[in-house]
């Protein structure tokens, strides 16, 4: 199995080395394809990426998977999702995902992802337990989701009433990208992740693996710090919410806030857990 990852970046020298190494150091029986799309950085971002990619491709840095292939492209773009769409167009893997230039994959995350996708061909879209890092890369929060019903994804429940689907912990089979209007995706500046999830939710269910795969780093100056602008884009994408949608969202919010994990596991019909030596999907 080949896992393809895209990172879009611009002037990301402070954190990008950690992000790159969190991808390239993944250990397991799979190949990694890693594509970095740079928007024309004026700091040392390009040098850092080229040096690290060269070290792995030349053998100076040891790899812990079957094979690593890399690609680095630097040119002006119209924003994050324009850059990501360029990266998505170059993917050749069996499973895809993307991570921002300051976030981190957890060790063995790709091994978990590969195991689930290889075991269950019907799983086309997968996410893990959300994780939050502080600026120093220390884990400060994680939780088990109650599940992600597709209709409620499209209504914007996960973002308005419940936590967002965590982008860096989410993986999918690349054929799903064929159902995404890439021209529309490029136009978004902040909420393009939600546009992807809305598009995917029209095609398949989102499964949750009970494992931490990646984490989101909180720090000053992030794009999502511009919450009012993000919410405006989010509202443009979301379908109109009915009173029944809102009621179901409130019920899930109560479950999320109050129920212990053992009950959340019963609520989530698309949960995958490790049991008896393998990852098992609820029947």
C-alpha positions as CSV (number, residue, x, y, z in Angstrom):
1,X,0.0,0.0,0.0
2,X,1.2,3.5,-0.8
3,X,0.1,6.4,1.4
4,X,0.2,9.8,-0.3
5,X,0.5,13.0,1.8
6,X,0.4,16.6,0.7
7,X,1.6,19.7,2.6
8,X,1.0,23.2,1.4
9,X,3.3,25.8,2.9
10,X,4.4,29.4,2.8
11,X,7.2,30.8,5.0
12,X,6.9,27.9,7.3
13,X,10.5,27.6,8.5
14,X,9.7,27.6,12.2
15,X,7.9,24.3,12.3
16,X,8.1,22.5,8.9
17,X,11.1,20.3,9.8
18,X,9.1,18.7,12.6
19,X,6.2,18.1,10.2
20,X,8.4,16.6,7.5
21,X,10.1,14.2,9.9
22,X,6.7,13.2,11.4
23,X,5.8,12.0,7.9
24,X,9.1,10.5,6.7
25,X,9.9,8.7,9.9
26,X,6.7,6.6,9.8
27,X,7.4,2.9,10.4
28,X,5.6,0.0,8.7
29,X,4.9,-2.2,5.7
30,X,3.9,0.5,3.2
31,X,5.2,3.1,0.8
32,X,5.1,6.9,1.4
33,X,4.6,9.5,-1.3
34,X,5.1,13.0,0.1
35,X,4.4,16.1,-1.9
36,X,5.2,19.6,-0.6
37,X,3.7,22.5,-2.5
38,X,5.3,25.9,-1.6
39,X,3.7,29.2,-2.4
40,X,6.9,31.0,-3.0
41,X,8.4,31.3,0.5
42,X,10.9,34.0,1.1
43,X,12.4,32.5,4.2
44,X,14.4,29.2,4.5
45,X,11.4,26.9,4.0
46,X,12.5,25.6,0.6
47,X,16.0,24.9,1.8
48,X,14.7,22.9,4.7
49,X,12.4,20.8,2.6
50,X,15.0,20.1,-0.1
51,X,17.7,19.2,2.4
52,X,15.5,16.7,4.3
53,X,14.0,15.2,1.1
54,X,17.6,14.8,-0.3
55,X,18.7,13.1,2.9
56,X,16.0,10.5,2.7
57,X,16.2,9.9,-1.1
58,X,20.0,9.5,-1.0
59,X,20.0,7.1,1.9
60,X,21.8,9.5,4.3
61,X,18.7,9.3,6.5
62,X,17.4,5.7,7.1
63,X,13.8,4.9,6.2
64,X,11.5,2.7,8.3
65,X,9.0,1.8,5.6
66,X,9.2,0.0,2.2
67,X,9.9,3.1,0.1
68,X,9.7,6.9,0.1
69,X,9.2,9.1,-2.9
70,X,9.1,12.9,-2.6
71,X,8.1,15.9,-4.7
72,X,8.7,19.6,-4.0
73,X,7.1,22.3,-6.1
74,X,7.4,26.1,-5.5
75,X,5.4,28.7,-7.3
76,X,3.0,31.5,-6.5
77,X,-0.6,30.3,-5.8
78,X,-3.9,31.8,-4.8
79,X,-3.9,30.4,-1.3
80,X,-3.8,27.2,0.8
81,X,-6.5,25.3,-1.1
82,X,-5.1,26.3,-4.5
83,X,-1.8,24.8,-3.4
84,X,-3.5,21.7,-2.0
85,X,-5.4,21.1,-5.3
86,X,-2.1,21.2,-7.2
87,X,-0.7,18.6,-4.7
88,X,-3.9,16.4,-5.0
89,X,-3.5,16.3,-8.8
90,X,-0.1,14.7,-8.4
91,X,-1.1,11.9,-5.9
92,X,-0.5,8.3,-7.0
93,X,-1.2,6.4,-3.8
94,X,-3.9,4.1,-2.5
95,X,-4.7,6.3,0.5
96,X,-4.4,10.1,0.7
97,X,-4.3,12.8,3.3
98,X,-2.8,16.2,3.9
99,X,-1.1,17.9,6.9
100,X,-0.4,21.6,7.4
101,X,3.2,22.7,7.8
102,X,3.1,23.1,11.6
103,X,1.2,19.9,12.6
104,X,2.5,16.5,13.4
105,X,1.7,12.8,12.7
106,X,2.0,10.5,15.7
107,X,4.5,7.6,15.4
108,X,3.0,4.5,13.8
109,X,-0.1,6.4,12.6
110,X,0.4,5.3,9.0
111,X,0.7,1.7,10.1
112,X,-2.7,2.0,11.7
113,X,-4.2,3.7,8.6
114,X,-2.7,1.0,6.3
115,X,-4.1,-1.8,8.4
116,X,-7.6,-0.4,8.4
117,X,-7.7,0.3,4.7
118,X,-6.2,-3.0,3.7
119,X,-8.5,-5.0,6.0
120,X,-11.7,-3.2,5.1
121,X,-12.1,-2.3,1.3
122,X,-15.5,-0.8,2.1
123,X,-13.8,1.9,4.3
124,X,-13.2,4.9,1.9
125,X,-12.9,7.7,4.5
126,X,-11.3,7.5,7.9
127,X,-10.4,9.7,10.8
128,X,-8.8,9.2,14.2
129,X,-9.3,10.6,17.7
130,X,-8.7,14.4,17.6
131,X,-5.5,15.6,19.2
132,X,-4.4,19.1,20.1
133,X,-0.7,20.2,20.6
134,X,0.5,23.4,22.1
135,X,3.2,25.5,20.4
136,X,5.9,23.3,21.9
137,X,4.4,20.1,20.4
138,X,3.1,18.8,23.7
139,X,-0.3,17.0,23.6
140,X,-2.8,19.0,25.6
141,X,-6.1,17.4,24.6
142,X,-7.7,14.4,22.9
143,X,-11.1,12.7,22.9
144,X,-13.2,10.0,21.3
145,X,-15.8,11.3,18.9
146,X,-19.4,10.2,19.1
147,X,-19.5,9.6,15.4
148,X,-20.0,11.7,12.2
149,X,-23.4,11.1,10.5
150,X,-23.1,12.3,6.9
151,X,-26.3,14.4,6.9
152,X,-25.1,16.3,10.0
153,X,-21.6,16.8,8.4
154,X,-23.3,18.5,5.5
155,X,-25.5,20.7,7.8
156,X,-22.4,22.0,9.6
157,X,-23.1,20.4,13.0
158,X,-19.4,19.5,13.3
159,X,-18.0,23.0,13.5
160,X,-21.1,24.8,14.8
161,X,-22.2,22.6,17.7
162,X,-19.6,19.9,17.9
163,X,-15.8,19.9,17.2
164,X,-14.7,20.0,13.6
165,X,-13.5,16.9,11.8
166,X,-9.8,17.1,12.4
167,X,-8.2,17.5,9.0
168,X,-4.7,16.2,9.7
169,X,-6.1,13.0,11.2
170,X,-8.3,12.2,8.2
171,X,-7.4,9.9,5.3
172,X,-9.3,8.7,2.2
173,X,-9.1,6.7,-0.9
174,X,-8.1,9.1,-3.7
175,X,-11.0,8.2,-6.0
176,X,-13.1,10.4,-3.7
177,X,-11.3,13.4,-5.0
178,X,-13.1,12.8,-8.3
179,X,-16.3,13.9,-6.6
180,X,-14.8,17.3,-5.5
181,X,-15.2,20.4,-7.5
182,X,-11.5,21.5,-7.5
183,X,-12.3,24.8,-9.1
184,X,-14.6,25.6,-6.2
185,X,-12.1,24.3,-3.7
186,X,-9.4,26.7,-4.9
187,X,-11.6,29.7,-4.1
188,X,-11.8,29.0,-0.4
189,X,-9.2,30.7,1.8
190,X,-10.1,29.1,5.2
191,X,-12.9,26.5,5.2
192,X,-11.8,24.4,2.3
193,X,-11.5,21.4,4.6
194,X,-15.2,21.5,5.2
195,X,-15.8,21.7,1.5
196,X,-13.9,18.5,1.1
197,X,-15.8,16.7,3.9
198,X,-19.1,17.9,2.6
199,X,-18.2,16.5,-0.9
200,X,-17.0,13.2,0.6
201,X,-20.1,12.8,2.8
202,X,-22.3,12.7,-0.3
203,X,-20.4,9.6,-1.4
204,X,-19.5,7.5,1.7
205,X,-19.5,7.3,5.5
206,X,-16.8,8.6,7.7
207,X,-15.3,5.9,9.9
208,X,-13.5,6.6,13.2
209,X,-10.5,4.5,14.3
210,X,-10.0,4.5,18.1
211,X,-6.4,5.7,17.8
212,X,-4.5,9.0,17.8
213,X,-3.1,9.6,14.3
214,X,-2.1,13.2,14.2
215,X,-2.5,16.5,16.0
216,X,-3.3,20.1,15.4
217,X,-0.9,22.7,16.8
218,X,-2.4,25.8,18.4
219,X,-0.3,28.9,18.1
220,X,-0.8,32.7,17.5
221,X,-1.3,33.9,14.0
222,X,-2.9,30.8,12.4
223,X,-5.4,31.1,9.6
224,X,-8.2,29.6,11.7
225,X,-7.5,32.3,14.3
226,X,-9.6,34.4,11.9
227,X,-12.7,32.8,13.1
228,X,-15.3,35.2,11.8
229,X,-14.0,34.9,8.3
230,X,-13.8,31.1,8.7
231,X,-17.4,31.0,9.9
232,X,-18.6,33.0,6.9
233,X,-17.0,30.5,4.5
234,X,-18.3,27.6,6.5
235,X,-21.8,29.0,6.3
236,X,-21.6,29.3,2.5
237,X,-20.7,25.6,2.3
238,X,-23.1,24.2,4.8
239,X,-26.6,23.0,3.9
240,X,-29.6,24.6,5.6
241,X,-30.1,23.2,9.1
242,X,-33.6,22.1,10.1
243,X,-35.0,22.0,13.6
244,X,-34.6,18.2,13.5
245,X,-30.9,18.6,12.5
246,X,-30.4,21.0,15.4
247,X,-32.1,18.7,17.8
248,X,-30.0,15.8,16.8
249,X,-26.9,18.0,17.0
250,X,-27.8,19.0,20.6
251,X,-28.3,15.4,21.6
252,X,-24.9,14.4,20.1
253,X,-23.4,17.5,21.9
254,X,-24.7,16.2,25.2
255,X,-23.4,12.8,24.5
256,X,-20.0,14.2,23.5
257,X,-19.8,16.3,26.7
258,X,-21.2,14.0,29.3
259,X,-20.8,10.3,28.3
260,X,-17.8,8.2,29.1
261,X,-16.0,6.5,26.2
262,X,-17.5,3.1,26.8
263,X,-21.0,4.6,25.9
264,X,-19.6,6.7,23.0
265,X,-18.3,3.4,21.5
266,X,-21.9,2.1,21.5
267,X,-23.3,5.2,19.9
268,X,-20.7,5.4,17.1
269,X,-21.8,2.9,14.4
270,X,-18.7,3.6,12.3
271,X,-16.1,2.9,15.0
272,X,-13.1,0.7,14.4
273,X,-11.3,-0.6,17.6
274,X,-8.3,-2.8,18.2
275,X,-9.5,-6.2,19.6
276,X,-8.2,-9.7,19.7
277,X,-5.0,-8.7,17.8
278,X,-6.5,-6.7,14.9
279,X,-8.5,-3.6,14.0
280,X,-12.2,-4.6,14.0
281,X,-15.1,-2.7,12.5
282,X,-18.5,-2.8,14.1
283,X,-20.9,-5.0,12.1
